[in-house]
Amino acid sequence: MAQAGEEPRELVTADAIGDPAVLTIAPQTWWIAAPIYEGGAWHFRRFRIGPSGLESLPDAPVERLTPGSPATPPPPLAGEIGGVILQRSRDGIVYLALTLAHGQTSRAHLFRCDDASAEPVLTTPEGLHARRPAVVVLGDQPILAYDAWDGQAYHVYVQCGDQRVKLSESPGWHIRPDIVADGQRTVWVTWVRTTDVMNPEGVVDSRCEVMAGCLRLNGDRPHLQPIGAVDDMSHGLLDLSPNPRGVWGYLGRRRHPMLLRTPAGVLVLWEQKRVHDRKTRENVGVLWGRRLAESGIGEAQALAAGGMAYTVPGSRVADDDRFEICCLEGWHVDERHITFQQASSTPLDERRLPRDAWRGWKSITLPRDPVAPRLRGGDRGGTDRPSITLNGTTYHLYWLDPHCHTCISADAEGELDKLYRYARHKAGLDAVVMSDNDYYLLPLTRSEWRQVCAAADAFNEPGAFVALPGYEWTCRREFESKLPPDHRTIILPGPTDDIVRWNEMDGDYRALYEFTQRHGGIVHAHHQGWRLLGNLVEANIEATSSWDFYLEADVSCFHEHLLKGHKIGVFGGSDCHRRNPGLGGALTGVWAESLTREGILEALRSHRCYATSGQRVMIDFRANGKPMGAVVEAGEVDLSVDVVSPIPILSVELVRDGKVARRWDARRQTEFTAGPHESPPRGDHFYYIRVVLEGPIYLRREGMPANLMPAFGPRAWSSPIWVTRANDG
């Protein structure tokens, strides 16, 4: 919808609409540009709102940029459009920058627009996977800034015609640039540098810094003057001792630095939480700024407070120092209410977050640990990829994090493409599920779900890396009965038009299960408490996450459901909100026939999986030759337990019907084997294995940091094997 005059007017009806870009081009006149998903493809629409009303402008010809030839028309845009930026030159020409993604290939494009046409004028090179563009016009020369993946890291580039300058030479991943012109020959650029760090307790995170550079145009060739780090945005990194404090999510944009030109000079702006350890619903933001100059950097000053998700609207140029900024208003609400604030001409009385809060964190290089221990003997071969053979079928061990969040969740962080590459290249995962919330503080829109599906398809490479689409059903209804958050992760074999949200169905799990079954997916229950319905789509429960060791803190819910006859396995999912999928302190080991979506889903559906708190320990647990997740009908049971770990094993326990039946001292060896014989009484029974490794355990307690588990924790649990012994004779 858009307001033109006194009445709002519908711009377009489509399957999904991406975030629009808005540009003020004259008093009471605006341009709006937005990606539109309709007819099974992404398109692009432009509109203008002025004193005479609202009118539609010719579409930007993005289809012209897709593969094809004059004889073969290009197919509909199958990827995604994003990163829409508008900028205006002195002569009134509007420049539009956007990203087009086809699979993992993404390129930024710059269009020169007027009321009658939109023509492409600049495109980033092939092989440089560019995203998140920003554009500025210096005189009549458009300049594009963007970040791009070069196969090993993200870097920030500035492109002027055919000239391209790489701004980010320092270590780390560099993303999300912004750019503004200062005079006739100078532009300023800011961006985020992230570097990997670990604290003394083994928690892995990313240090985030505001970076800046000054670019001068000498003729057609830009010359870079690096400024370096302007400020630290790592106010989520906390010292865990001696007084641990909570880390909670935030609805604002803590990792989005912005630039603004004012009469007094160029400002770099960034947002932080007002209180770093306050709960998500109880926090608002503060907008901070520093003056940038070639002679140095000014003091940090608080310029606005009380809102969240601050954005500098329009052309990044203010007529005076009392500029307007756009934000989500006040406290947390369930709908997006956008308002404008006026930045203060004098610094506000706001406190910086403590700079010593992340003392003790040290830089690390990722990937850090081997993918899996080398196994010897038996039917596991001698390769680095463990494998087992069951009834003539070979299964390989793959590592999965099936519960991860991105910035699409209201209280989490991290761009989709960056987190997929983190999971694969830094965490060394084989498979991952980005499972953003369907409705928590803000809804997961249909457009965002389209982006989730497009990204999963783009990063899915059968045989090399599996990306499965999914989301978190964030039901809160059970709070009335004092049950902890009873959420579900839905994992699907492929894209769907839309999802079923809990608020649309009043928390009715039956509607969710019908949707999941219709699309061939599975459901995982997670967090510390849940109620199962006994539906076949219920596959496994979360044994551990980066928030807690659920089966250490209270295993009764798990045992209660098993004793009632529920056939459920276990998984470890990081539930990460901090940009570290696969290194959040929880993983799932999956024995799958192939590294494909079908192979991973089949293994999860069959409970041929197990949970660890981060260490890549191998567990092979069988009963009468059948693997974990199997149902065995027999009078006598021969169990086999094989554990191989990268670190010393302290003990292995066999749990039968909720009680520890046997416990072995593993004598701090890295390999353990046992073959106990069981003669269970008549009836139904379940068995599973619990492994204790060397290293401390962090149980949930008052004041325990949230979402801050060590990346390589010392516990593992197998999925159960169910044994039925019939009456003799």
ChimeraX attribute file (.defattr): number of C-alpha atoms within 10 A of each C-alpha:
attribute: neighborCount
match mode: 1-to-1
recipient: residues
	/A:1	9
	/A:2	14
	/A:3	13
	/A:4	18
	/A:5	13
	/A:6	6
	/A:7	7
	/A:8	10
	/A:9	13
	/A:10	9
	/A:11	16
	/A:12	12
	/A:13	11
	/A:14	11
	/A:15	17
	/A:16	19
	/A:17	22
	/A:18	23
	/A:19	14
	/A:20	17
	/A:21	19
	/A:22	20
	/A:23	19
	/A:24	18
	/A:25	19
	/A:26	10
	/A:27	8
	/A:28	11
	/A:29	16
	/A:30	17
	/A:31	23
	/A:32	19
	/A:33	23
	/A:34	22
	/A:35	23
	/A:36	23
	/A:37	22
	/A:38	13
	/A:39	10
	/A:40	11
	/A:41	15
	/A:42	23
	/A:43	22
	/A:44	18
	/A:45	19
	/A:46	21
	/A:47	19
	/A:48	20
	/A:49	19
	/A:50	16
	/A:51	11
	/A:52	10
	/A:53	12
	/A:54	20
	/A:55	13
	/A:56	15
	/A:57	19
	/A:58	15
	/A:59	15
	/A:60	20
	/A:61	16
	/A:62	21
	/A:63	18
	/A:64	14
	/A:65	14
	/A:66	18
	/A:67	13
	/A:68	12
	/A:69	9
	/A:70	6
	/A:71	6
	/A:72	8
	/A:73	12
	/A:74	14
	/A:75	12
	/A:76	15
	/A:77	21
	/A:78	17
	/A:79	22
	/A:80	22
	/A:81	25
	/A:82	20
	/A:83	21
	/A:84	24
	/A:85	24
	/A:86	24
	/A:87	24
	/A:88	22
	/A:89	17
	/A:90	10
	/A:91	8
	/A:92	13
	/A:93	16
	/A:94	20
	/A:95	24
	/A:96	24
	/A:97	26
	/A:98	25
	/A:99	24
	/A:100	24
	/A:101	23
	/A:102	18
	/A:103	16
	/A:104	17
	/A:105	17
	/A:106	23
	/A:107	24
	/A:108	29
	/A:109	22
	/A:110	26
	/A:111	22
	/A:112	19
	/A:113	22
	/A:114	14
	/A:115	13
	/A:116	8
	/A:117	13
	/A:118	21
	/A:119	15
	/A:120	18
	/A:121	13
	/A:122	19
	/A:123	20
	/A:124	23
	/A:125	13
	/A:126	10
	/A:127	13
	/A:128	18
	/A:129	21
	/A:130	28
	/A:131	29
	/A:132	22
	/A:133	29
	/A:134	27
	/A:135	28
	/A:136	26
	/A:137	22
	/A:138	19
	/A:139	13
	/A:140	14
	/A:141	11
	/A:142	21
	/A:143	23
	/A:144	25
	/A:145	30
	/A:146	30
	/A:147	27
	/A:148	25
	/A:149	23
	/A:150	12
	/A:151	11
	/A:152	10
	/A:153	16
	/A:154	25
	/A:155	27
	/A:156	28
	/A:157	22
	/A:158	24
	/A:159	20
	/A:160	17
	/A:161	16
	/A:162	11
	/A:163	11
	/A:164	17
	/A:165	16
	/A:166	14
	/A:167	24
	/A:168	23
	/A:169	10
	/A:170	10
	/A:171	13
	/A:172	19
	/A:173	22
	/A:174	28
	/A:175	27
	/A:176	25
	/A:177	28
	/A:178	26
	/A:179	27
	/A:180	26
	/A:181	24
	/A:182	19
	/A:183	10
	/A:184	12
	/A:185	14
	/A:186	17
	/A:187	22
	/A:188	26
	/A:189	26
	/A:190	29
	/A:191	30
	/A:192	26
	/A:193	28
	/A:194	20
	/A:195	17
	/A:196	20
	/A:197	19
	/A:198	20
	/A:199	20
	/A:200	14
	/A:201	17
	/A:202	16
	/A:203	22
	/A:204	27
	/A:205	25
	/A:206	22
	/A:207	23
	/A:208	24
	/A:209	21
	/A:210	24
	/A:211	23
	/A:212	27
	/A:213	22
	/A:214	22
	/A:215	21
	/A:216	17
	/A:217	15
	/A:218	10
	/A:219	8
	/A:220	12
	/A:221	16
	/A:222	20
	/A:223	14
	/A:224	18
	/A:225	14
	/A:226	16
	/A:227	19
	/A:228	15
	/A:229	16
	/A:230	21
	/A:231	17
	/A:232	15
	/A:233	23
	/A:234	21
	/A:235	22
	/A:236	23
	/A:237	26
	/A:238	24
	/A:239	19
	/A:240	20
	/A:241	9
	/A:242	6
	/A:243	9
	/A:244	15
	/A:245	18
	/A:246	18
	/A:247	21
	/A:248	20
	/A:249	23
	/A:250	27
	/A:251	25
	/A:252	25
	/A:253	20
	/A:254	23
	/A:255	22
	/A:256	21
	/A:257	26
	/A:258	24
	/A:259	27
	/A:260	24
	/A:261	24
	/A:262	18
	/A:263	10
	/A:264	10
	/A:265	12
	/A:266	23
	/A:267	21
	/A:268	26
	/A:269	24
	/A:270	25
	/A:271	26
	/A:272	26
	/A:273	27
	/A:274	19
	/A:275	16
	/A:276	22
	/A:277	19
	/A:278	17
	/A:279	13
	/A:280	19
	/A:281	15
	/A:282	12
	/A:283	23
	/A:284	24
	/A:285	26
	/A:286	27
	/A:287	26
	/A:288	22
	/A:289	25
	/A:290	20
	/A:291	21
	/A:292	22
	/A:293	15
	/A:294	10
	/A:295	7
	/A:296	10
	/A:297	15
	/A:298	13
	/A:299	9
	/A:300	16
	/A:301	20
	/A:302	22
	/A:303	22
	/A:304	23
	/A:305	23
	/A:306	17
	/A:307	26
	/A:308	27
	/A:309	22
	/A:310	30
	/A:311	21
	/A:312	18
	/A:313	19
	/A:314	20
	/A:315	21
	/A:316	20
	/A:317	18
	/A:318	18
	/A:319	9
	/A:320	12
	/A:321	16
	/A:322	15
	/A:323	20
	/A:324	18
	/A:325	17
	/A:326	17
	/A:327	22
	/A:328	24
	/A:329	19
	/A:330	16
	/A:331	15
	/A:332	20
	/A:333	13
	/A:334	10
	/A:335	10
	/A:336	13
	/A:337	11
	/A:338	14
	/A:339	13
	/A:340	16
	/A:341	18
	/A:342	13
	/A:343	18
	/A:344	15
	/A:345	12
	/A:346	11
	/A:347	14
	/A:348	16
	/A:349	10
	/A:350	15
	/A:351	11
	/A:352	16
	/A:353	16
	/A:354	10
	/A:355	13
	/A:356	11
	/A:357	16
	/A:358	17
	/A:359	13
	/A:360	15
	/A:361	22
	/A:362	13
	/A:363	15
	/A:364	15
	/A:365	11
	/A:366	14
	/A:367	15
	/A:368	10
	/A:369	14
	/A:370	12
	/A:371	19
	/A:372	21
	/A:373	19
	/A:374	17
	/A:375	20
	/A:376	13
	/A:377	7
	/A:378	9
	/A:379	13
	/A:380	18
	/A:381	14
	/A:382	13
	/A:383	12
	/A:384	15
	/A:385	15
	/A:386	22
	/A:387	20
	/A:388	19
	/A:389	13
	/A:390	11
	/A:391	7
	/A:392	7
	/A:393	8
	/A:394	15
	/A:395	21
	/A:396	17
	/A:397	24
	/A:398	25
	/A:399	22
	/A:400	28
	/A:401	29
	/A:402	30
	/A:403	31
	/A:404	30
	/A:405	29
	/A:406	27
	/A:407	19
	/A:408	24
	/A:409	27
	/A:410	22
	/A:411	23
	/A:412	23
	/A:413	24
	/A:414	19
	/A:415	15
	/A:416	19
	/A:417	16
	/A:418	16
	/A:419	23
	/A:420	29
	/A:421	20
	/A:422	21
	/A:423	25
	/A:424	21
	/A:425	16
	/A:426	21
	/A:427	24
	/A:428	23
	/A:429	23
	/A:430	25
	/A:431	27
	/A:432	28
	/A:433	26
	/A:434	30
	/A:435	26
	/A:436	30
	/A:437	28
	/A:438	24
	/A:439	21
	/A:440	20
	/A:441	18
	/A:442	18
	/A:443	18
	/A:444	20
	/A:445	18
	/A:446	17
	/A:447	20
	/A:448	19
	/A:449	23
	/A:450	23
	/A:451	20
	/A:452	23
	/A:453	23
	/A:454	21
	/A:455	24
	/A:456	26
	/A:457	20
	/A:458	18
	/A:459	19
	/A:460	21
	/A:461	15
	/A:462	14
	/A:463	11
	/A:464	12
	/A:465	21
	/A:466	24
	/A:467	27
	/A:468	29
	/A:469	27
	/A:470	30
	/A:471	28
	/A:472	28
	/A:473	28
	/A:474	20
	/A:475	23
	/A:476	18
	/A:477	16
	/A:478	15
	/A:479	11
	/A:480	8
	/A:481	7
	/A:482	8
	/A:483	14
	/A:484	14
	/A:485	17
	/A:486	20
	/A:487	23
	/A:488	26
	/A:489	26
	/A:490	26
	/A:491	24
	/A:492	22
	/A:493	18
	/A:494	18
	/A:495	18
	/A:496	12
	/A:497	12
	/A:498	15
	/A:499	19
	/A:500	17
	/A:501	23
	/A:502	22
	/A:503	17
	/A:504	10
	/A:505	13
	/A:506	12
	/A:507	17
	/A:508	14
	/A:509	17
	/A:510	12
	/A:511	15
	/A:512	20
	/A:513	21
	/A:514	14
	/A:515	15
	/A:516	20
	/A:517	16
	/A:518	9
	/A:519	15
	/A:520	14
	/A:521	21
	/A:522	24
	/A:523	27
	/A:524	26
	/A:525	25
	/A:526	26
	/A:527	21
	/A:528	25
	/A:529	19
	/A:530	18
	/A:531	13
	/A:532	14
	/A:533	11
	/A:534	14
	/A:535	14
	/A:536	14
	/A:537	18
	/A:538	24
	/A:539	24
	/A:540	25
	/A:541	26
	/A:542	29
	/A:543	32
	/A:544	33
	/A:545	30
	/A:546	27
	/A:547	24
	/A:548	27
	/A:549	27
	/A:550	22
	/A:551	20
	/A:552	15
	/A:553	14
	/A:554	12
	/A:555	15
	/A:556	14
	/A:557	14
	/A:558	23
	/A:559	18
	/A:560	13
	/A:561	16
	/A:562	19
	/A:563	14
	/A:564	9
	/A:565	14
	/A:566	18
	/A:567	24
	/A:568	26
	/A:569	30
	/A:570	30
	/A:571	35
	/A:572	32
	/A:573	33
	/A:574	31
	/A:575	28
	/A:576	28
	/A:577	24
	/A:578	24
	/A:579	25
	/A:580	27
	/A:581	35
	/A:582	32
	/A:583	29
	/A:584	32
	/A:585	33
	/A:586	38
	/A:587	34
	/A:588	33
	/A:589	27
	/A:590	29
	/A:591	30
	/A:592	24
	/A:593	20
	/A:594	19
	/A:595	22
	/A:596	22
	/A:597	21
	/A:598	17
	/A:599	18
	/A:600	26
	/A:601	21
	/A:602	18
	/A:603	19
	/A:604	27
	/A:605	22
	/A:606	21
	/A:607	26
	/A:608	26
	/A:609	32
	/A:610	31
	/A:611	31
	/A:612	31
	/A:613	32
	/A:614	28
	/A:615	25
	/A:616	27
	/A:617	26
	/A:618	24
	/A:619	28
	/A:620	22
	/A:621	26
	/A:622	22
	/A:623	25
	/A:624	14
	/A:625	15
	/A:626	16
	/A:627	24
	/A:628	26
	/A:629	27
	/A:630	19
	/A:631	17
	/A:632	20
	/A:633	14
	/A:634	16
	/A:635	16
	/A:636	15
	/A:637	19
	/A:638	14
	/A:639	20
	/A:640	18
	/A:641	19
	/A:642	15
	/A:643	20
	/A:644	23
	/A:645	21
	/A:646	19
	/A:647	18
	/A:648	18
	/A:649	25
	/A:650	19
	/A:651	18
	/A:652	24
	/A:653	19
	/A:654	20
	/A:655	17
	/A:656	19
	/A:657	17
	/A:658	18
	/A:659	11
	/A:660	14
	/A:661	12
	/A:662	12
	/A:663	14
	/A:664	14
	/A:665	13
	/A:666	19
	/A:667	12
	/A:668	14
	/A:669	16
	/A:670	17
	/A:671	18
	/A:672	20
	/A:673	14
	/A:674	13
	/A:675	13
	/A:676	13
	/A:677	13
	/A:678	13
	/A:679	11
	/A:680	16
	/A:681	13
	/A:682	14
	/A:683	10
	/A:684	16
	/A:685	21
	/A:686	21
	/A:687	24
	/A:688	24
	/A:689	25
	/A:690	20
	/A:691	23
	/A:692	19
	/A:693	24
	/A:694	14
	/A:695	14
	/A:696	11
	/A:697	17
	/A:698	19
	/A:699	14
	/A:700	15
	/A:701	10
	/A:702	9
	/A:703	11
	/A:704	19
	/A:705	23
	/A:706	17
	/A:707	22
	/A:708	28
	/A:709	30
	/A:710	25
	/A:711	25
	/A:712	21
	/A:713	27
	/A:714	25
	/A:715	25
	/A:716	30
	/A:717	26
	/A:718	29
	/A:719	30
	/A:720	30
	/A:721	27
	/A:722	22
	/A:723	22
	/A:724	17
	/A:725	18
	/A:726	13
	/A:727	9
	/A:728	6
	/A:729	3
